Each structure stands twice: as C-alpha cells, then as structure tokens.
Amino acid sequence: MQRYTNDFPVIGFVGLGQMGRPIAERIVHACGPCIVFDANSSAMAPFGEKASLARSMTDLGDRCDVV
C-alpha cells in the first residue's frame, strides 16, 4: 500500500544517534515529515514537532512505505 505525500513515499527512519540524527533531519527537510524510531526514546524528542514518532519498529514498518 502506497501512502505517498507531496510526491514522496512515507519514509521511516531508524536510529537517531550521532550519525542517524543529522541524516534524519536532512530527510525531514528535503521530503517533509517522516516517521522516526530509536530504542532510546529521548533521542526521538527533538523530532516531536517535525516528524511522527513510532512506538516500535513494528509500528514504524506498518506506517511507512520505505525504511
């Protein structure tokens, strides 16, 4: 099932540590809101206003087109 928004697939991003956070920020800036997940919930806090926060890896996978 495709859930395209603004001509982009809904993107899920896993891992918001030192390397993942800047990458996820660039994806949000370039493609619009995405869905993010990190095992450390505090790493997701900065994305609360600009991305959807997944409750688990399964939740993320169910809600996006591309991970």
C-alpha positions, -999 to 999 in steps of 0.1 A, spaced: 0 0 0 15 33 -10 9 64 12 26 90 -9 26 126 4 38 155 -17 51 131 -44 73 113 -18 67 79 -2 62 80 36 98 74 49 106 57 81 140 62 98 155 41 125 185 52 146 188 88 158 222 87 173 253 107 163 252 96 127 214 90 123 201 122 137 217 146 111 206 122 83 170 121 96 170 159 99 180 162 62 153 138 51 127 158 70 140 190 55 140 176 19 110 153 19 87 166 47 75 147 77 87 112 82 83 86 109 112 80 132 122 54 158 151 49 182 154 25 211 164 54 233 131 75 234 150 106 244 167 106 210 133 110 194 123 141 215 138 167 191 117 152 163 84 156 181 74 187 162 87 178 127 82 140 124 58 113 136 73 92 164 69 54 161 62 33 193 82 4 180 100 -10 149 68 -28 140 48 4 143 73 22 121 72 -6 95 34 -6 94 31 31 89 57 38 61 65 29 25 103 30 28 126 24 58 
